[in-house]
Amino acid sequence: MTDENLGLLLEKFREFTIDIEARKKRGQNDFNPLLCVQKLDDEANMHSGFLYALLNPCGEHYQDDLFLKLFLDSISLKKWFGDTNNAEVYKEYKNIDIYITNNNKHIIIENKIWARDQDRQIERYIEAIAKEQSLESSLESSDIDSNDDMKSSEIESSESETKQVNKAYENIAVLYLTPDAKDPTQQSLGKWEIQGDYLINENNQVRYKAISYNNEMIDWLDSALNEAGGIRNLRMAIECYTDVVKRLTGQKENTMDLQAFFNKKGNEQFLEIALELVARRDEVLKAHFSAIKREIESKYKKDYEINVWDSGRGVSVRHSKFDEIHNFCFYIATEITDKEKVWLEIYLWKYDIEQKEKVVIKIKEVLDVNDEAFDSYRLKYKKWYLALKEFEEIDLIDFTQEKFINFFESVRKQIDEFNQKIKDDLAKGQDSKLRKFLTDND
């Protein structure tokens, strides 16, 4: 990483952020209400939930089997499936993500975003539906033949049951839905094997198709949007979910995040530099605090003592005229917490923490303030921490030099006055209200 390359990266990124701010002012955004309540790759709630809601002929869209027909058409199974007038759609039926049936044909949809295949998952789903259909067929046959002689041998009964199971398999289709139409693993298929448009197991076969969010799902959503006509809320829902799918499959990027910056032609070269900066994160943060130090020094010359912490995770400031009471005065500081938050704060350092309650009483007398001058949470719960009410917590990503400089400017005169009162009190010797709370630590 050369200084020239780093400088170029920073310049390009500055241009990028300026462009983003301009677009925000023009009203452009990446807001999607679905992503406010669900994660982009949430299979069960976001994706299976929406598919079920739109495919279900009894859904609250009140469009009957319209969207189901469009879906079957997009996956080329409309003719095979047949009548959709009485079709039913289920979510999590026998653990199947989406199950579609018209009591003659049966579609199993296994929805996989990034989750791993489970052991014999597809095999278990196929067997569950085949067994269920075979049982229903047996019951129907039993009702029809209930008045017959019913003198059949065990062999004939077994052969009849086998034929029913085989026919049940022929009426099943398995759809494996992923972002990019990949096939399931053999672990999931179990005893079934993919052979073209079918899953084969000995003499049995079921229809099979790997479909993707990238192609079939986008085609279906486009056709659904076209058919939604002037139903405003329905169109909005389909548009929002289409946006989710496009983000999931990389057809649309968030135009205002770092990925968009690095995806922009010509900026790929900077990714390696950025990764190096991430690897040297602690150094970068320490440099950030050092820049704050330089900013204050340049404006106030030698008036203030600024210390960048050895950990590189904070900086503290006090006026140089309080050097002699540096172990018992207020510091204006900013620090990075373990939760990746940044605190802008004013705290008292150092004092006998075992006598905190007594320190607070005397500090209030010396400064001529009441409890409202202090941060109530730290006053009550933090054993060693005595901080003033002027406090801000911001995300690390939003922390800039300007943020701290503005905070510093807003409180420095008051803090200098408080520290002067402490200094004057300590100068009273035996009559000092605070001297007994001093520690010997530097």
C-alpha positions as a LaTeX table, in Angstrom:
\begin{tabular}{lrrr}
\hline
Residue & $x$ (\AA) & $y$ (\AA) & $z$ (\AA) \\
\hline
Met1 & 0.00 & 0.00 & 0.00 \\
Thr2 & 1.79 & 3.11 & $-1.21$ \\
Asp3 & 0.95 & 6.65 & $-0.10$ \\
Glu4 & $-0.03$ & 7.42 & $-3.70$ \\
Asn5 & $-2.56$ & 4.56 & $-3.86$ \\
Leu6 & $-3.96$ & 5.38 & $-0.44$ \\
Gly7 & $-4.35$ & 9.01 & $-1.40$ \\
Leu8 & $-6.16$ & 8.02 & $-4.59$ \\
Leu9 & $-8.51$ & 5.73 & $-2.64$ \\
Leu10 & $-9.37$ & 8.49 & $-0.20$ \\
Glu11 & $-9.99$ & 10.97 & $-3.00$ \\
Lys12 & $-12.28$ & 8.53 & $-4.87$ \\
Phe13 & $-14.14$ & 7.71 & $-1.69$ \\
Arg14 & $-14.59$ & 11.41 & $-0.95$ \\
Glu15 & $-16.13$ & 11.87 & $-4.41$ \\
Phe16 & $-18.38$ & 8.85 & $-3.76$ \\
Thr17 & $-19.68$ & 10.22 & $-0.44$ \\
Ile18 & $-20.34$ & 13.64 & $-1.98$ \\
Asp19 & $-22.33$ & 11.96 & $-4.77$ \\
Ile20 & $-24.35$ & 9.93 & $-2.22$ \\
Glu21 & $-25.25$ & 13.04 & $-0.24$ \\
Ala22 & $-26.38$ & 14.75 & $-3.44$ \\
Arg23 & $-28.58$ & 11.79 & $-4.37$ \\
Lys24 & $-30.10$ & 11.70 & $-0.88$ \\
Lys25 & $-31.06$ & 15.36 & $-1.22$ \\
Arg26 & $-32.79$ & 14.52 & $-4.51$ \\
Gly27 & $-34.86$ & 11.91 & $-2.68$ \\
Gln28 & $-33.09$ & 8.77 & $-3.87$ \\
Asn29 & $-32.91$ & 5.96 & $-1.33$ \\
Asp30 & $-32.62$ & 2.20 & $-0.82$ \\
Phe31 & $-35.57$ & 1.91 & 1.57 \\
Asn32 & $-37.54$ & $-1.33$ & 1.48 \\
Pro33 & $-40.16$ & $-1.89$ & 4.22 \\
Leu34 & $-39.78$ & $-5.69$ & 4.01 \\
Leu35 & $-36.12$ & $-5.41$ & 4.96 \\
Cys36 & $-37.09$ & $-3.38$ & 8.02 \\
Val37 & $-38.80$ & $-6.41$ & 9.56 \\
Gln38 & $-37.00$ & $-9.40$ & 8.01 \\
Lys39 & $-33.47$ & $-10.25$ & 6.94 \\
Leu40 & $-32.63$ & $-10.43$ & 3.24 \\
Asp41 & $-31.85$ & $-14.16$ & 3.37 \\
Asp42 & $-34.56$ & $-15.27$ & 5.81 \\
Glu43 & $-35.86$ & $-18.39$ & 4.06 \\
Ala44 & $-38.84$ & $-19.20$ & 6.26 \\
Asn45 & $-40.29$ & $-15.81$ & 7.13 \\
Met46 & $-39.28$ & $-13.54$ & 4.27 \\
His47 & $-39.24$ & $-15.85$ & 1.25 \\
Ser48 & $-41.39$ & $-18.89$ & 1.96 \\
Gly49 & $-43.81$ & $-16.61$ & 3.78 \\
Phe50 & $-44.25$ & $-14.30$ & 0.79 \\
Leu51 & $-44.42$ & $-17.15$ & $-1.74$ \\
Tyr52 & $-47.15$ & $-18.84$ & 0.28 \\
Ala53 & $-49.10$ & $-15.60$ & 0.67 \\
Leu54 & $-49.09$ & $-14.92$ & $-3.08$ \\
Leu55 & $-49.51$ & $-18.51$ & $-4.34$ \\
Asn56 & $-52.35$ & $-19.40$ & $-1.99$ \\
Pro57 & $-55.67$ & $-19.16$ & $-3.91$ \\
Cys58 & $-57.38$ & $-18.43$ & $-0.59$ \\
Gly59 & $-54.93$ & $-15.67$ & 0.28 \\
Glu60 & $-55.95$ & $-12.16$ & 1.24 \\
His61 & $-54.99$ & $-10.88$ & $-2.20$ \\
Tyr62 & $-58.47$ & $-12.13$ & $-3.28$ \\
Gln63 & $-57.23$ & $-13.01$ & $-6.76$ \\
Asp64 & $-58.10$ & $-16.71$ & $-6.46$ \\
Asp65 & $-55.65$ & $-18.93$ & $-8.39$ \\
Leu66 & $-54.29$ & $-16.12$ & $-10.61$ \\
Phe67 & $-50.78$ & $-16.04$ & $-9.13$ \\
Leu68 & $-50.62$ & $-19.82$ & $-8.84$ \\
Lys69 & $-51.34$ & $-20.17$ & $-12.56$ \\
Leu70 & $-48.66$ & $-17.62$ & $-13.38$ \\
Phe71 & $-46.19$ & $-19.49$ & $-11.18$ \\
Leu72 & $-46.92$ & $-22.85$ & $-12.81$ \\
Asp73 & $-46.48$ & $-21.23$ & $-16.18$ \\
Ser74 & $-43.10$ & $-19.74$ & $-15.19$ \\
Ile75 & $-41.79$ & $-23.17$ & $-14.13$ \\
Ser76 & $-43.30$ & $-24.96$ & $-17.18$ \\
Leu77 & $-45.59$ & $-27.22$ & $-15.11$ \\
Lys78 & $-48.96$ & $-25.63$ & $-15.86$ \\
Lys79 & $-50.06$ & $-28.33$ & $-18.34$ \\
Trp80 & $-48.75$ & $-31.17$ & $-16.17$ \\
Phe81 & $-50.41$ & $-29.87$ & $-12.99$ \\
Gly82 & $-53.77$ & $-29.36$ & $-14.66$ \\
Asp83 & $-56.80$ & $-27.87$ & $-12.89$ \\
Thr84 & $-56.05$ & $-25.13$ & $-10.34$ \\
Asn85 & $-59.65$ & $-24.23$ & $-9.46$ \\
Asn86 & $-59.57$ & $-26.29$ & $-6.27$ \\
Ala87 & $-55.82$ & $-26.25$ & $-5.72$ \\
Glu88 & $-54.48$ & $-25.86$ & $-2.20$ \\
Val89 & $-51.18$ & $-24.35$ & $-1.06$ \\
Tyr90 & $-49.55$ & $-25.09$ & 2.29 \\
Lys91 & $-46.55$ & $-23.71$ & 4.17 \\
Glu92 & $-44.53$ & $-26.14$ & 6.33 \\
Tyr93 & $-46.77$ & $-29.09$ & 5.46 \\
Lys94 & $-44.99$ & $-32.17$ & 6.87 \\
Asn95 & $-41.95$ & $-29.84$ & 7.13 \\
Ile96 & $-42.11$ & $-29.11$ & 3.38 \\
Asp97 & $-41.43$ & $-25.41$ & 2.79 \\
Ile98 & $-44.22$ & $-25.02$ & 0.19 \\
Tyr99 & $-46.63$ & $-27.80$ & $-0.83$ \\
Ile100 & $-49.08$ & $-27.37$ & $-3.73$ \\
Thr101 & $-51.75$ & $-29.93$ & $-4.58$ \\
Asn102 & $-55.01$ & $-30.32$ & $-6.50$ \\
Asn103 & $-55.50$ & $-33.82$ & $-4.99$ \\
Asn104 & $-54.18$ & $-35.34$ & $-8.21$ \\
Lys105 & $-50.80$ & $-33.69$ & $-8.74$ \\
His106 & $-48.43$ & $-32.65$ & $-5.98$ \\
Ile107 & $-45.60$ & $-30.11$ & $-6.00$ \\
Ile108 & $-42.91$ & $-30.08$ & $-3.30$ \\
Ile109 & $-40.89$ & $-26.86$ & $-3.11$ \\
Glu110 & $-37.69$ & $-26.97$ & $-1.09$ \\
Asn111 & $-36.53$ & $-23.38$ & $-0.55$ \\
Lys112 & $-32.79$ & $-22.98$ & 0.02 \\
Ile113 & $-31.05$ & $-19.64$ & 0.32 \\
Trp114 & $-27.78$ & $-20.31$ & 2.12 \\
Ala115 & $-28.80$ & $-23.09$ & 4.52 \\
Arg116 & $-27.23$ & $-26.53$ & 4.17 \\
Asp117 & $-29.16$ & $-29.58$ & 2.99 \\
Gln118 & $-30.35$ & $-31.86$ & 5.74 \\
Asp119 & $-29.86$ & $-35.62$ & 5.75 \\
Arg120 & $-32.30$ & $-37.36$ & 3.33 \\
Gln121 & $-34.45$ & $-34.22$ & 3.38 \\
Ile122 & $-35.91$ & $-34.46$ & $-0.12$ \\
Glu123 & $-36.20$ & $-38.24$ & 0.13 \\
Arg124 & $-38.30$ & $-37.90$ & 3.29 \\
Tyr125 & $-40.60$ & $-35.33$ & 1.68 \\
Ile126 & $-41.18$ & $-37.50$ & $-1.40$ \\
Glu127 & $-41.91$ & $-40.58$ & 0.69 \\
Ala128 & $-44.27$ & $-38.65$ & 2.96 \\
Ile129 & $-46.41$ & $-37.41$ & 0.07 \\
Ala130 & $-46.28$ & $-40.73$ & $-1.84$ \\
Lys131 & $-47.30$ & $-42.69$ & 1.25 \\
Glu132 & $-50.12$ & $-40.27$ & 1.98 \\
Gln133 & $-51.47$ & $-40.49$ & $-1.57$ \\
Ser134 & $-51.13$ & $-44.28$ & $-1.61$ \\
Leu135 & $-53.11$ & $-44.50$ & 1.63 \\
Glu136 & $-55.87$ & $-42.29$ & 0.26 \\
Ser137 & $-56.03$ & $-44.38$ & $-2.92$ \\
Ser138 & $-56.29$ & $-47.56$ & $-0.85$ \\
Leu139 & $-59.14$ & $-46.11$ & 1.20 \\
Glu140 & $-60.99$ & $-45.06$ & $-1.96$ \\
Ser141 & $-60.55$ & $-48.52$ & $-3.48$ \\
Ser142 & $-61.72$ & $-50.08$ & $-0.23$ \\
Asp143 & $-64.93$ & $-48.01$ & $-0.29$ \\
Ile144 & $-65.66$ & $-48.95$ & $-3.91$ \\
Asp145 & $-65.09$ & $-52.67$ & $-3.35$ \\
Ser146 & $-66.79$ & $-52.84$ & 0.05 \\
Asn147 & $-69.72$ & $-54.87$ & $-1.33$ \\
Asp148 & $-67.55$ & $-57.29$ & $-3.34$ \\
Asp149 & $-66.59$ & $-60.79$ & $-2.28$ \\
Met150 & $-63.10$ & $-59.45$ & $-1.10$ \\
Lys151 & $-61.41$ & $-62.84$ & $-1.46$ \\
Ser152 & $-57.99$ & $-61.74$ & $-2.74$ \\
Ser153 & $-54.71$ & $-63.30$ & $-1.84$ \\
Glu154 & $-51.94$ & $-61.52$ & 0.13 \\
Ile155 & $-49.81$ & $-61.49$ & $-3.06$ \\
Glu156 & $-52.51$ & $-59.74$ & $-5.07$ \\
Ser157 & $-52.98$ & $-57.19$ & $-2.26$ \\
Ser158 & $-49.25$ & $-56.49$ & $-2.16$ \\
Glu159 & $-49.05$ & $-56.05$ & $-5.95$ \\
Ser160 & $-52.02$ & $-53.65$ & $-5.86$ \\
Glu161 & $-50.39$ & $-51.53$ & $-3.14$ \\
Thr162 & $-47.11$ & $-51.37$ & $-5.09$ \\
Lys163 & $-48.90$ & $-50.16$ & $-8.22$ \\
Gln164 & $-50.66$ & $-47.47$ & $-6.17$ \\
Val165 & $-47.34$ & $-46.26$ & $-4.70$ \\
Asn166 & $-45.74$ & $-46.16$ & $-8.14$ \\
Lys167 & $-48.61$ & $-44.08$ & $-9.49$ \\
Ala168 & $-48.32$ & $-41.75$ & $-6.50$ \\
Tyr169 & $-44.67$ & $-41.09$ & $-7.38$ \\
Glu170 & $-45.60$ & $-40.26$ & $-10.97$ \\
Asn171 & $-47.87$ & $-37.48$ & $-9.73$ \\
Ile172 & $-45.17$ & $-35.74$ & $-7.67$ \\
Ala173 & $-42.86$ & $-32.93$ & $-8.78$ \\
Val174 & $-39.93$ & $-31.64$ & $-6.71$ \\
Leu175 & $-38.77$ & $-28.05$ & $-7.16$ \\
Tyr176 & $-35.44$ & $-27.11$ & $-5.62$ \\
Leu177 & $-35.45$ & $-23.31$ & $-5.28$ \\
Thr178 & $-32.13$ & $-21.50$ & $-4.77$ \\
Pro179 & $-30.70$ & $-18.11$ & $-5.75$ \\
Asp180 & $-28.85$ & $-19.62$ & $-8.74$ \\
Ala181 & $-30.61$ & $-22.91$ & $-9.65$ \\
Lys182 & $-28.11$ & $-25.29$ & $-8.11$ \\
Asp183 & $-29.02$ & $-28.95$ & $-7.52$ \\
Pro184 & $-29.48$ & $-30.52$ & $-4.08$ \\
Thr185 & $-26.71$ & $-32.64$ & $-2.60$ \\
Gln186 & $-26.87$ & $-36.42$ & $-2.67$ \\
Gln187 & $-27.12$ & $-36.26$ & 1.12 \\
Ser188 & $-30.51$ & $-34.58$ & 0.74 \\
Leu189 & $-31.65$ & $-36.79$ & $-2.15$ \\
Gly190 & $-30.92$ & $-40.00$ & $-0.27$ \\
Lys191 & $-31.84$ & $-42.99$ & $-2.46$ \\
Trp192 & $-33.00$ & $-40.75$ & $-5.32$ \\
Glu193 & $-30.74$ & $-39.67$ & $-8.19$ \\
Ile194 & $-31.08$ & $-36.83$ & $-10.66$ \\
Gln195 & $-31.53$ & $-37.98$ & $-14.25$ \\
Gly196 & $-32.50$ & $-35.10$ & $-16.50$ \\
Asp197 & $-35.96$ & $-33.83$ & $-15.59$ \\
Tyr198 & $-36.59$ & $-36.64$ & $-13.10$ \\
Leu199 & $-35.47$ & $-38.09$ & $-9.80$ \\
Ile200 & $-35.05$ & $-41.86$ & $-10.22$ \\
Asn201 & $-35.19$ & $-44.59$ & $-7.58$ \\
Glu202 & $-35.27$ & $-48.17$ & $-8.92$ \\
Asn203 & $-38.52$ & $-48.31$ & $-10.96$ \\
Asn204 & $-39.99$ & $-45.13$ & $-9.49$ \\
Gln205 & $-39.58$ & $-41.60$ & $-10.69$ \\
Val206 & $-40.79$ & $-38.10$ & $-9.79$ \\
Arg207 & $-40.51$ & $-34.94$ & $-11.81$ \\
Tyr208 & $-37.67$ & $-32.64$ & $-10.85$ \\
Lys209 & $-36.58$ & $-29.12$ & $-11.64$ \\
Ala210 & $-33.97$ & $-26.80$ & $-10.13$ \\
Ile211 & $-35.37$ & $-23.28$ & $-10.26$ \\
Ser212 & $-33.84$ & $-20.00$ & $-9.20$ \\
Tyr213 & $-34.74$ & $-16.66$ & $-7.73$ \\
Asn214 & $-32.52$ & $-15.23$ & $-10.42$ \\
Asn215 & $-34.69$ & $-16.45$ & $-13.33$ \\
Glu216 & $-38.02$ & $-18.20$ & $-12.76$ \\
Met217 & $-38.91$ & $-16.23$ & $-9.63$ \\
Ile218 & $-38.16$ & $-12.86$ & $-11.23$ \\
Asp219 & $-40.19$ & $-13.88$ & $-14.32$ \\
Trp220 & $-43.11$ & $-14.92$ & $-12.11$ \\
Leu221 & $-43.01$ & $-11.70$ & $-10.07$ \\
Asp222 & $-42.88$ & $-9.60$ & $-13.24$ \\
Ser223 & $-45.95$ & $-11.36$ & $-14.63$ \\
Ala224 & $-47.71$ & $-11.09$ & $-11.25$ \\
Leu225 & $-47.01$ & $-7.36$ & $-11.14$ \\
Asn226 & $-48.38$ & $-6.99$ & $-14.66$ \\
Glu227 & $-51.58$ & $-8.82$ & $-13.70$ \\
Ala228 & $-52.02$ & $-6.91$ & $-10.44$ \\
Gly229 & $-53.31$ & $-4.01$ & $-12.49$ \\
Gly230 & $-54.45$ & $-1.04$ & $-10.48$ \\
Ile231 & $-54.57$ & $-2.75$ & $-7.07$ \\
Arg232 & $-52.17$ & $-0.34$ & $-5.42$ \\
Asn233 & $-51.26$ & $-2.15$ & $-2.20$ \\
Leu234 & $-50.82$ & $-5.46$ & $-4.03$ \\
Arg235 & $-48.56$ & $-3.87$ & $-6.64$ \\
Met236 & $-46.50$ & $-2.25$ & $-3.88$ \\
Ala237 & $-46.06$ & $-5.57$ & $-2.07$ \\
Ile238 & $-44.93$ & $-7.35$ & $-5.24$ \\
Glu239 & $-42.57$ & $-4.50$ & $-6.14$ \\
Cys240 & $-41.01$ & $-4.55$ & $-2.66$ \\
Tyr241 & $-40.49$ & $-8.31$ & $-2.75$ \\
Thr242 & $-39.09$ & $-8.12$ & $-6.31$ \\
Asp243 & $-36.58$ & $-5.59$ & $-4.98$ \\
Val244 & $-35.64$ & $-8.05$ & $-2.20$ \\
Val245 & $-35.10$ & $-10.87$ & $-4.72$ \\
Lys246 & $-32.96$ & $-8.66$ & $-6.96$ \\
Arg247 & $-30.77$ & $-7.72$ & $-4.02$ \\
Leu248 & $-30.53$ & $-11.36$ & $-2.98$ \\
Thr249 & $-29.37$ & $-12.42$ & $-6.45$ \\
Gly250 & $-27.07$ & $-9.45$ & $-7.05$ \\
Gln251 & $-29.24$ & $-7.96$ & $-9.78$ \\
Lys252 & $-29.58$ & $-4.81$ & $-7.71$ \\
Glu253 & $-27.08$ & $-3.37$ & $-5.29$ \\
Asn254 & $-27.56$ & $-0.89$ & $-2.52$ \\
Thr255 & $-26.45$ & 2.25 & $-4.32$ \\
Met256 & $-25.34$ & 3.93 & $-1.13$ \\
Asp257 & $-23.11$ & 1.37 & 0.59 \\
Leu258 & $-19.46$ & 0.36 & 0.34 \\
Gln259 & $-20.25$ & $-2.59$ & $-1.94$ \\
Ala260 & $-21.53$ & $-0.12$ & $-4.52$ \\
Phe261 & $-18.27$ & 1.82 & $-4.22$ \\
Phe262 & $-16.06$ & $-1.21$ & $-4.82$ \\
Asn263 & $-18.33$ & $-2.55$ & $-7.58$ \\
Lys264 & $-17.97$ & 0.66 & $-9.52$ \\
Lys265 & $-15.74$ & 0.22 & $-12.55$ \\
Gly266 & $-12.21$ & 1.30 & $-11.81$ \\
Asn267 & $-12.55$ & 1.01 & $-8.03$ \\
Glu268 & $-11.82$ & $-2.72$ & $-7.81$ \\
Gln269 & $-8.12$ & $-1.91$ & $-7.43$ \\
Phe270 & $-8.81$ & $-0.25$ & $-4.07$ \\
Leu271 & $-10.31$ & $-3.32$ & $-2.41$ \\
Glu272 & $-6.90$ & $-4.73$ & $-1.47$ \\
Ile273 & $-5.93$ & $-1.42$ & 0.15 \\
Ala274 & $-9.20$ & $-1.32$ & 2.08 \\
Leu275 & $-8.68$ & $-4.88$ & 3.33 \\
Glu276 & $-5.21$ & $-3.95$ & 4.52 \\
Leu277 & $-6.69$ & $-1.02$ & 6.41 \\
Val278 & $-9.20$ & $-3.38$ & 8.04 \\
Ala279 & $-6.36$ & $-5.69$ & 9.07 \\
Arg280 & $-4.57$ & $-2.70$ & 10.60 \\
Arg281 & $-7.71$ & $-1.36$ & 12.22 \\
Asp282 & $-6.17$ & $-0.51$ & 15.59 \\
Glu283 & $-3.47$ & 1.55 & 13.87 \\
Val284 & $-6.11$ & 3.38 & 11.85 \\
Leu285 & $-8.13$ & 4.22 & 14.96 \\
Lys286 & $-5.05$ & 5.46 & 16.77 \\
Ala287 & $-4.23$ & 7.63 & 13.77 \\
His288 & $-7.78$ & 8.98 & 13.94 \\
Phe289 & $-7.29$ & 10.08 & 17.55 \\
Ser290 & $-3.88$ & 11.48 & 16.69 \\
Ala291 & $-5.54$ & 13.62 & 14.04 \\
Ile292 & $-7.92$ & 14.96 & 16.71 \\
Lys293 & $-4.90$ & 15.82 & 18.84 \\
Arg294 & $-3.25$ & 17.71 & 15.97 \\
Glu295 & $-6.47$ & 19.63 & 15.29 \\
Ile296 & $-6.76$ & 20.85 & 18.87 \\
Glu297 & $-3.04$ & 21.67 & 19.08 \\
Ser298 & $-3.16$ & 23.66 & 15.87 \\
Lys299 & $-6.04$ & 25.79 & 17.17 \\
Tyr300 & $-4.99$ & 26.24 & 20.79 \\
Lys301 & $-1.21$ & 25.91 & 20.50 \\
Lys302 & 0.04 & 24.66 & 23.88 \\
Asp303 & $-3.04$ & 25.62 & 25.86 \\
Tyr304 & $-4.33$ & 22.06 & 26.16 \\
Glu305 & $-2.71$ & 18.77 & 27.09 \\
Ile306 & $-4.00$ & 16.05 & 24.74 \\
Asn307 & $-3.25$ & 12.37 & 25.40 \\
Val308 & $-3.91$ & 9.61 & 22.89 \\
Trp309 & $-4.40$ & 6.46 & 24.97 \\
Asp310 & $-1.85$ & 3.69 & 24.65 \\
Ser311 & $-4.64$ & 1.31 & 23.65 \\
Gly312 & $-5.39$ & 3.55 & 20.67 \\
Arg313 & $-9.07$ & 3.54 & 21.61 \\
Gly314 & $-9.44$ & 7.00 & 23.10 \\
Val315 & $-8.16$ & 10.51 & 23.67 \\
Ser316 & $-8.48$ & 12.83 & 26.68 \\
Val317 & $-8.02$ & 16.59 & 26.92 \\
Arg318 & $-7.50$ & 19.12 & 29.74 \\
His319 & $-6.08$ & 22.62 & 29.95 \\
Ser320 & $-2.31$ & 22.75 & 30.55 \\
Lys321 & $-2.73$ & 25.12 & 33.51 \\
Phe322 & $-4.12$ & 22.19 & 35.47 \\
Asp323 & $-0.98$ & 20.06 & 35.16 \\
Glu324 & $-0.42$ & 20.09 & 38.93 \\
Ile325 & $-3.88$ & 18.63 & 39.63 \\
His326 & $-3.87$ & 16.15 & 36.72 \\
Asn327 & $-4.72$ & 13.38 & 39.21 \\
Phe328 & $-7.85$ & 15.14 & 40.35 \\
Cys329 & $-9.62$ & 17.10 & 37.62 \\
Phe330 & $-12.19$ & 16.74 & 34.86 \\
Tyr331 & $-11.08$ & 15.47 & 31.45 \\
Ile332 & $-12.95$ & 15.96 & 28.18 \\
Ala333 & $-12.62$ & 12.63 & 26.40 \\
Thr334 & $-13.82$ & 10.29 & 23.70 \\
Glu335 & $-13.41$ & 6.52 & 23.75 \\
Ile336 & $-14.45$ & 3.44 & 21.79 \\
Thr337 & $-16.40$ & 0.95 & 23.87 \\
Asp338 & $-16.47$ & $-2.83$ & 23.54 \\
Lys339 & $-19.83$ & $-2.53$ & 21.76 \\
Glu340 & $-18.29$ & $-0.53$ & 18.91 \\
Lys341 & $-19.88$ & 2.64 & 20.19 \\
Val342 & $-18.09$ & 5.92 & 20.79 \\
Trp343 & $-18.60$ & 7.92 & 23.95 \\
Leu344 & $-18.12$ & 11.68 & 24.11 \\
Glu345 & $-17.81$ & 12.38 & 27.82 \\
Ile346 & $-16.43$ & 14.39 & 30.74 \\
Tyr347 & $-15.14$ & 12.41 & 33.71 \\
Leu348 & $-13.31$ & 13.08 & 36.97 \\
Trp349 & $-9.85$ & 11.53 & 37.30 \\
Lys350 & $-8.40$ & 10.39 & 39.73 \\
Tyr351 & $-9.79$ & 10.08 & 43.22 \\
Asp352 & $-10.25$ & 7.58 & 46.02 \\
Ile353 & $-13.03$ & 5.46 & 44.50 \\
Glu354 & $-13.78$ & 3.82 & 47.86 \\
Gln355 & $-15.10$ & 7.18 & 49.01 \\
Lys356 & $-17.08$ & 8.06 & 45.89 \\
Glu357 & $-20.23$ & 9.12 & 47.76 \\
Lys358 & $-18.25$ & 11.51 & 49.95 \\
Val359 & $-16.34$ & 12.81 & 46.91 \\
Val360 & $-19.63$ & 13.62 & 45.18 \\
Ile361 & $-20.88$ & 15.57 & 48.19 \\
Lys362 & $-17.72$ & 17.68 & 48.38 \\
Ile363 & $-17.43$ & 18.16 & 44.61 \\
Lys364 & $-20.98$ & 19.56 & 44.55 \\
Glu365 & $-20.00$ & 22.01 & 47.31 \\
Val366 & $-16.82$ & 23.13 & 45.56 \\
Leu367 & $-18.45$ & 23.50 & 42.12 \\
Asp368 & $-21.70$ & 24.87 & 43.57 \\
Val369 & $-23.86$ & 22.39 & 41.62 \\
Asn370 & $-26.53$ & 19.78 & 42.42 \\
Asp371 & $-27.06$ & 16.18 & 41.28 \\
Glu372 & $-28.43$ & 17.36 & 37.95 \\
Ala373 & $-24.91$ & 18.32 & 36.90 \\
Phe374 & $-23.89$ & 14.65 & 36.77 \\
Asp375 & $-24.71$ & 11.68 & 34.57 \\
Ser376 & $-27.29$ & 9.95 & 36.77 \\
Tyr377 & $-26.60$ & 6.43 & 35.42 \\
Arg378 & $-22.86$ & 6.58 & 36.04 \\
Leu379 & $-23.42$ & 8.35 & 39.33 \\
Lys380 & $-25.62$ & 5.50 & 40.56 \\
Tyr381 & $-24.23$ & 2.32 & 38.93 \\
Lys382 & $-20.59$ & 2.89 & 37.95 \\
Lys383 & $-18.52$ & 2.40 & 41.06 \\
Trp384 & $-15.50$ & 4.41 & 39.94 \\
Tyr385 & $-17.06$ & 6.54 & 37.26 \\
Leu386 & $-18.02$ & 10.13 & 38.01 \\
Ala387 & $-19.15$ & 11.88 & 34.83 \\
Leu388 & $-20.97$ & 15.08 & 34.03 \\
Lys389 & $-24.35$ & 15.08 & 32.29 \\
Glu390 & $-22.87$ & 16.26 & 28.99 \\
Phe391 & $-22.58$ & 12.86 & 27.32 \\
Glu392 & $-23.15$ & 11.47 & 23.82 \\
Glu393 & $-23.05$ & 7.92 & 22.44 \\
Ile394 & $-22.71$ & 7.41 & 18.69 \\
Asp395 & $-21.91$ & 4.53 & 16.35 \\
Leu396 & $-18.25$ & 4.13 & 15.50 \\
Ile397 & $-19.02$ & 4.46 & 11.80 \\
Asp398 & $-20.46$ & 7.94 & 12.44 \\
Phe399 & $-17.52$ & 9.13 & 14.52 \\
Thr400 & $-15.54$ & 11.96 & 12.93 \\
Gln401 & $-12.94$ & 14.42 & 14.12 \\
Glu402 & $-15.52$ & 17.15 & 13.70 \\
Lys403 & $-17.93$ & 15.39 & 16.10 \\
Phe404 & $-15.42$ & 15.44 & 18.93 \\
Ile405 & $-14.11$ & 18.94 & 18.18 \\
Asn406 & $-17.67$ & 20.29 & 18.32 \\
Phe407 & $-18.27$ & 18.47 & 21.61 \\
Phe408 & $-14.99$ & 19.79 & 23.00 \\
Glu409 & $-15.81$ & 23.36 & 21.95 \\
Ser410 & $-19.25$ & 23.19 & 23.56 \\
Val411 & $-17.98$ & 22.22 & 27.04 \\
Arg412 & $-14.39$ & 23.39 & 27.37 \\
Lys413 & $-15.10$ & 26.77 & 29.06 \\
Gln414 & $-17.36$ & 25.20 & 31.67 \\
Ile415 & $-14.83$ & 22.41 & 32.36 \\
Asp416 & $-11.98$ & 24.91 & 32.66 \\
Glu417 & $-14.07$ & 26.81 & 35.24 \\
Phe418 & $-14.82$ & 23.60 & 37.18 \\
Asn419 & $-11.16$ & 22.57 & 37.19 \\
Gln420 & $-10.15$ & 26.05 & 38.34 \\
Lys421 & $-12.49$ & 25.73 & 41.33 \\
Ile422 & $-10.97$ & 22.34 & 42.14 \\
Lys423 & $-7.47$ & 23.80 & 41.85 \\
Asp424 & $-8.37$ & 26.72 & 44.13 \\
Asp425 & $-9.82$ & 24.35 & 46.72 \\
Leu426 & $-6.77$ & 22.06 & 46.72 \\
Ala427 & $-4.56$ & 25.12 & 47.20 \\
Lys428 & $-6.18$ & 25.74 & 50.59 \\
Gly429 & $-4.12$ & 23.02 & 52.19 \\
Gln430 & $-5.68$ & 21.78 & 55.42 \\
Asp431 & $-8.88$ & 23.73 & 54.72 \\
Ser432 & $-9.40$ & 21.96 & 51.38 \\
Lys433 & $-12.62$ & 19.99 & 51.04 \\
Leu434 & $-11.14$ & 17.69 & 48.39 \\
Arg435 & $-7.50$ & 17.13 & 49.31 \\
Lys436 & $-8.22$ & 14.08 & 51.48 \\
Phe437 & $-9.61$ & 12.28 & 48.42 \\
Leu438 & $-6.40$ & 12.56 & 46.39 \\
Thr439 & $-4.57$ & 9.38 & 45.42 \\
Asp440 & $-0.85$ & 8.87 & 45.11 \\
Asn441 & $-1.20$ & 7.36 & 41.63 \\
Asp442 & 0.16 & 9.19 & 38.60 \\
\hline
\end{tabular}
